[in-house]
Amino acid sequence: MLILNPIYDVAFKYLLEDLEIAKGLLSKIIGEEITDLSVRPQETTTTSERFLITILRLDFKAVIRTQSGGQKKILIELQKGKFPNDIMRFRKYLGENYRKPDILEESTPPYETALPITTIYFLGFPLLTVPTPVLKVNREYIDLITDQKIEAKDPFIEQLTHDSFIIQISRLGKEDRTELEHILTVFNQIHITEDPKILQIKSEEIGEHELLLKMTDRLRRGATEEDILRNIEAGEQVDRMIESKIRETMRLEEMNNQLQGVNDELTEETNELKGANSELKNENEELKKALAALRGKLSQGNKE
């Protein structure tokens, strides 16, 4: 079975546009049943003056209601490759979502609030010190007087801190140990074909899992959509351009550092020559004085 590779922004957006799939996938990741969900992909255009290109990023935001009735905001980041400014981009996006109020439009009348945030990062590159493919970074309330865990949750704390889930796509293995790993089969790059936009998965690897069947069916249909494939290729061209610019910039910086090193050596040699020249001048002055003294003595001797 040929399916669209969801590691690309456009393909991931296409997958999550099916709200039943989005609800099921996010429920399995965060470990909470989601009763209501609205996905809000955002297009962010960034112009890089350094690399002279304009970058279009798709950020994914979901507002969910859990079975307990509480609402929270889920921020989803998908990153295939690792670039030097990734962390700052993630922090900026996170900071903007903490700064801006959330408008609950389904309320009558709509009102502004600050929803608790949960972040999910799909990474195409490995974190060197963390070998697991799926990681949860969660908070606990600890009473530092008694050293006991506090089970209650407070809105003040929930709105100012957040849990994170990190999925390392490159660490997904050949065998599924859990239901979540099985569901994430559609992200596993061991199925990649000669065309990186397309994965090939055997039907027996999908099995009868209802959510996984829905995901593969949608991605199978997406693999035949020319507009989606063209948009992915356009994004790839931008990424290749960025990588090329970064490599060229690094090469020029290395050359500049080498030239700076040569310039520093030349400056040092010039300073040494200046010092030697100054010493020669001093010696020359001393010789002139000695010669003048000698002439004086000779002149005095001739008179006598």
C-alpha positions in Angstrom: 0.0 0.0 0.0 1.4 3.4 -1.0 0.6 6.3 1.4 1.5 9.9 1.7 4.4 10.5 4.0 3.0 12.5 7.0 6.4 13.8 8.1 5.8 16.7 5.6 3.8 19.8 6.8 1.3 19.6 4.0 0.7 15.9 4.4 0.4 16.2 8.2 -2.1 19.0 7.8 -4.1 16.9 5.3 -4.1 14.0 7.8 -5.4 16.1 10.7 -8.1 17.8 8.6 -10.1 14.6 9.3 -11.3 15.5 12.8 -12.0 11.9 13.8 -8.4 11.0 13.0 -7.1 14.1 14.8 -9.2 13.3 17.8 -8.1 9.7 17.9 -4.4 10.4 17.3 -4.1 13.1 19.9 -6.1 11.1 22.5 -3.6 8.2 22.1 -0.6 10.5 22.5 -1.8 12.5 25.5 -3.5 9.5 27.2 -6.8 11.4 27.6 -10.1 10.8 25.9 -11.0 13.8 23.8 -14.7 14.5 23.5 -14.4 17.7 21.4 -11.7 19.1 19.2 -11.1 21.9 16.7 -7.9 21.9 14.7 -6.5 25.3 13.7 -3.6 25.1 11.4 -1.8 28.4 11.0 0.3 29.6 8.1 3.3 31.6 9.2 5.4 33.4 6.7 9.0 34.3 7.7 11.4 36.3 5.5 15.0 35.5 6.2 17.2 38.6 5.3 20.3 36.5 5.9 19.3 33.8 3.4 17.2 36.0 1.1 14.2 33.6 1.1 10.6 33.6 2.3 9.7 30.5 4.4 6.1 29.3 4.8 5.5 27.3 8.0 2.4 25.4 9.0 1.8 25.5 12.8 -0.9 23.3 14.3 -3.1 24.2 17.2 -5.9 22.1 18.6 -8.4 23.2 21.3 -9.7 20.1 23.0 -12.3 19.2 25.7 -11.4 16.2 27.7 -13.8 13.7 29.3 -13.5 15.5 32.6 -15.0 18.6 30.9 -11.8 20.7 31.0 -10.4 22.5 28.0 -6.8 22.8 27.0 -4.8 24.0 24.0 -2.5 21.6 22.2 0.4 23.0 20.1 1.8 20.6 17.6 5.2 21.1 16.0 6.4 18.9 13.1 10.1 19.2 12.2 11.8 17.0 9.6 15.4 18.3 9.9 17.4 20.1 12.4 18.3 23.7 11.7 20.3 26.1 14.0 17.4 28.4 14.7 14.8 25.6 15.5 14.8 26.1 19.3 14.3 29.8 19.1 11.5 29.3 16.6 9.8 26.8 18.9 10.3 29.1 21.9 8.9 32.1 19.9 5.8 30.2 18.9 5.3 28.9 22.4 5.7 32.4 23.8 3.2 33.8 21.4 0.6 31.3 22.5 1.2 32.1 26.1 0.9 35.8 25.4 -2.2 35.8 23.3 -5.6 35.1 25.0 -7.7 32.3 23.7 -11.2 33.2 22.5 -13.8 30.6 23.2 -16.2 31.3 20.3 -18.5 28.4 21.1 -19.5 30.3 24.3 -22.4 32.7 24.3 -21.2 35.4 24.3 -17.6 34.5 23.2 -15.0 35.4 25.8 -11.2 35.6 26.3 -9.4 33.2 28.6 -6.0 31.5 29.1 -6.2 27.8 28.3 -3.6 25.4 29.7 -1.1 24.3 27.1 0.2 20.9 26.1 3.0 20.7 23.4 3.6 17.8 21.0 6.8 17.7 19.0 7.2 15.3 16.0 10.9 15.3 15.3 12.5 13.8 12.2 16.0 13.9 13.9 17.1 12.0 17.0 17.8 13.5 20.4 21.2 12.0 21.2 20.7 11.4 24.9 17.1 10.1 24.7 16.7 6.7 23.0 13.0 6.2 23.4 10.8 7.0 20.3 7.9 8.5 22.5 8.6 10.6 25.5 6.4 12.4 28.0 7.7 15.3 30.0 5.1 15.9 32.7 4.8 18.1 35.8 4.1 17.1 39.3 3.0 19.2 42.3 5.4 18.4 45.1 5.0 19.7 48.7 8.6 20.5 49.6 7.7 20.5 53.3 6.4 17.0 53.4 8.0 15.8 50.1 4.5 14.4 49.2 2.9 14.6 45.8 -0.2 16.8 45.6 -2.9 15.4 43.4 -5.0 18.5 43.1 -4.7 20.9 40.1 -4.8 24.6 40.3 -5.7 26.9 37.3 -2.9 29.4 38.2 -0.3 26.6 37.9 -1.9 24.9 34.9 -2.0 28.1 32.9 1.7 29.0 33.5 3.3 25.6 33.0 2.8 22.7 30.6 3.4 19.1 29.7 5.2 18.0 26.6 5.2 14.9 24.4 8.1 14.3 22.0 7.9 11.7 19.2 11.3 10.9 17.7 10.2 9.6 14.3 13.8 8.4 13.5 13.7 6.1 16.5 10.5 4.2 15.6 11.5 0.6 15.2 10.5 -2.4 13.2 8.4 -4.0 16.0 5.5 -2.4 17.8 5.6 -2.8 21.6 2.6 -0.7 22.4 -0.7 0.4 20.8 0.8 3.9 20.3 3.8 2.6 18.5 1.5 0.6 16.2 -0.5 3.8 15.4 2.7 5.7 14.7 3.5 3.1 12.0 2.4 5.6 9.4 5.3 7.9 10.4 7.9 5.2 10.4 10.5 6.1 7.8 11.7 2.5 7.4 8.8 2.3 4.8 10.2 5.1 2.7 10.3 4.6 -1.1 12.6 6.1 -3.7 10.2 9.0 -3.7 10.5 10.4 -0.1 7.0 11.8 -0.3 5.6 8.3 -0.4 5.7 5.4 2.1 5.0 1.8 1.3 3.3 -0.3 4.0 2.1 -3.8 3.9 -1.5 -4.4 4.9 -0.5 -7.0 7.5 1.5 -4.3 9.3 -1.7 -2.2 9.6 -3.8 -5.1 11.0 -7.4 -4.4 12.1 -6.8 -1.3 14.3 -9.7 1.0 13.5 -7.8 4.3 13.9 -4.7 3.1 12.0 -7.0 1.9 9.1 -8.6 5.4 8.9 -5.2 7.1 8.9 -3.7 4.8 6.2 -6.8 5.1 4.1 -6.7 8.9 4.2 -3.0 9.0 3.5 -3.5 6.5 0.6 -5.9 8.8 -1.0 -3.6 11.8 -0.3 -0.8 10.0 -2.2 -2.9 10.4 -5.4 -3.6 14.1 -4.9 -1.4 16.1 -7.3 -1.9 19.4 -5.5 -0.7 17.9 -2.3 2.4 16.3 -3.9 3.2 19.6 -5.7 3.0 21.6 -2.4 5.3 19.0 -0.7 7.8 19.3 -3.5 7.7 23.1 -3.2 8.4 22.9 0.5 11.3 20.5 -0.2 12.8 23.0 -2.6 12.7 25.6 0.1 14.3 23.3 2.6 17.0 22.4 0.1 17.6 26.1 -0.6 17.9 26.7 3.2 20.4 23.9 3.6 22.4 25.1 0.6 22.4 28.6 2.0 23.5 27.4 5.4 26.3 25.3 3.9 27.5 28.2 1.8 27.3 30.6 4.7 29.3 28.2 6.9 31.9 27.8 4.1 32.2 31.6 3.8 32.4 32.0 7.6 35.2 29.3 7.7 37.1 31.1 4.9 36.6 34.4 6.7 37.9 32.8 9.9 40.9 31.4 8.1 41.6 34.8 6.5 41.2 36.5 9.9 43.8 34.0 11.2 46.2 34.8 8.4 45.6 38.5 9.0 46.3 38.1 12.7 49.5 36.3 11.9 50.5 39.1 9.4 49.7 41.7 12.0 51.8 39.9 14.6 54.7 39.6 12.1 54.3 43.3 11.2 54.4 44.2 14.9 57.5 42.0 15.3 59.1 43.8 12.3 58.2 47.1 13.8 59.8 46.1 17.0 62.9 44.8 15.2 63.1 48.1 13.2 62.8 50.1 16.4 65.7 48.1 18.0 67.8 48.7 14.8 67.1 52.4 15.1 68.2 52.4 18.7 71.4 50.5 17.8 72.0 52.9 14.9 71.7 55.8 17.3 74.1 54.2 19.7 76.5 53.5 16.8 76.3 57.2 15.8 77.0 58.3 19.3 80.0 55.9 19.5 81.3 57.0 16.1 80.9 60.7 17.2 82.8 59.9 20.4 85.5 58.1 18.5 85.9 61.0 16.1 86.1 63.4 19.0 88.9 61.4 20.5 90.7 61.1 17.2 90.4 64.9 16.7 91.7 65.5 20.2 94.7 63.2 19.5 95.6 64.9 16.3 95.7 68.3 18.1 98.1 67.0 20.6 
